Amino acid sequence: MEKWYAQSGDRVEVPVDGSIVDIVRGELLVEIQTSNFAAIRRKLEKLIVNHPVRLGNRPARKGGKKTRRPPAKWFLAWMPES
């Protein structure tokens, strides 16, 4: 998912504030969660204090079929207060 979502110039699997972040795009941190959101809660609570964060979720498969390129489902963004 990270390779599909990453753009030219993005850094992938970067240490930030004691956690490994999937994608760093300038100041924006991008996390792609492939399981339930409870598993990433503490990491997000730590990161959103000082960084804008975008959270993505892998879409469910239709009919159990894999696709070569996963469609974008949705992304959430948090921006720290100034």
C-alpha positions in Angstrom: 0.0 0.0 0.0 2.8 2.4 0.9 4.5 2.0 -2.5 1.2 2.5 -4.3 0.3 5.7 -2.3 3.8 7.2 -2.2 4.7 10.0 -4.6 8.1 11.1 -6.0 10.1 12.7 -3.2 8.3 10.9 -0.4 10.3 9.0 2.2 9.1 5.6 3.2 9.4 3.9 6.6 11.0 6.8 8.4 11.6 7.1 12.2 9.6 10.0 13.7 9.2 10.7 17.4 10.1 7.1 18.3 7.8 5.5 15.8 8.2 4.3 12.2 6.0 6.3 9.9 4.9 4.7 6.6 5.4 7.8 4.4 6.8 11.3 5.1 5.7 13.9 2.5 7.3 17.2 3.5 5.7 18.0 6.9 2.8 15.6 6.4 3.0 12.1 7.9 1.0 9.4 6.2 0.0 6.2 8.0 -1.7 3.3 6.2 -3.5 1.0 8.6 -4.3 -2.5 7.2 -5.9 -3.8 10.4 -8.2 -2.3 13.0 -7.6 1.2 14.2 -7.2 0.3 17.9 -3.8 -1.1 16.9 -2.6 2.4 15.8 -4.2 4.5 18.4 -1.2 5.2 20.7 1.0 5.9 17.8 -1.4 8.5 16.4 -1.9 10.1 19.7 1.8 10.7 20.0 2.3 11.9 16.3 -0.7 14.3 16.1 0.7 16.5 18.9 3.4 17.9 16.6 2.6 16.8 13.1 -0.1 16.9 10.5 -1.1 13.2 10.0 -3.1 11.5 7.2 -4.5 8.0 8.0 -5.4 5.7 5.3 -7.3 2.3 5.3 -7.0 -0.4 2.8 -10.3 -1.1 1.1 -12.0 -4.4 1.6 -11.9 -6.9 -1.3 -15.0 -7.4 -3.4 -15.9 -11.1 -3.8 -12.5 -12.1 -2.4 -10.7 -11.1 -5.6 -7.3 -9.3 -5.5 -6.8 -6.4 -7.7 -3.4 -5.4 -9.1 -3.8 -1.8 -7.9 -5.8 -1.1 -4.7 -8.4 1.6 -5.2 -8.3 4.5 -2.8 -11.0 4.2 -0.2 -10.6 7.0 2.3 -8.1 9.0 4.2 -8.4 11.1 7.4 -6.2 14.0 8.2 -5.3 15.6 11.6 -3.5 18.9 11.8 -2.0 20.1 15.0 -3.4 23.3 16.4 -1.1 26.3 15.9 
